[in-house]
Amino acid sequence: MSNSNSTVKVLFVCMGNICRSPSAEAVFNSFVQQAGLSDKIEIDSAGTISYHAGEPADARMRRHAINRDYLLTSISRQIKESDFQAFDYIIGMDDDNMHNMKPFMPSDAFSDKLSLMTDYCSKDNPGYVPDPYYGGHDGFEQVLDLLEDACDGLLTHIRNEHKF
């Protein structure tokens, strides 16, 4: 994956695609724009379930994100088999997401595209991005803290791997 002429495609995945993965999409998009790489990196998000398909991100998550100047504009969708062919990086928020993506994967040959969001963290982290859906204010803030750290590391990783 070192071709600097091609577009790198990143897909963030959580369970319902209404809290963590759309937040990761928005945070990473902001980092990519600030780095001047919007023409080189495409970003999307999806969920492992279709329950919230067609819905915007959770209103509480949007409120917390906007306080940090992130706009969650994506509409929820479920991951699909073709995503494994279309995306270079498919990043799950926790171990359940990683496990629940596998039935959508066309073959094990695509497993090298999978990684855990916290693999890119440089600060202390719990080893996964916790689902804030049933929690309070602090949970949404913790998600954004983890995502900012991980997105910084992910961007560094992609820049190094793709030489841009």
Buried (B, 14 or more C-beta within 10 A) or exposed (E): EEEEEEEBBBBBBBBBBBBBBBBBBBBBBBBBEEBEBEEBBBBBBBBBBBEBBEEBBBEBBBEBBEEBEBEBEBBBBBBEEEBBEEBBBBBBBBEBBBEBBEEBBEEEEBEEBBBBBBBBBEEEBEEBBBBBBEEEEEBBBBBBBBBBBBBBBBBBBBBEBBEB
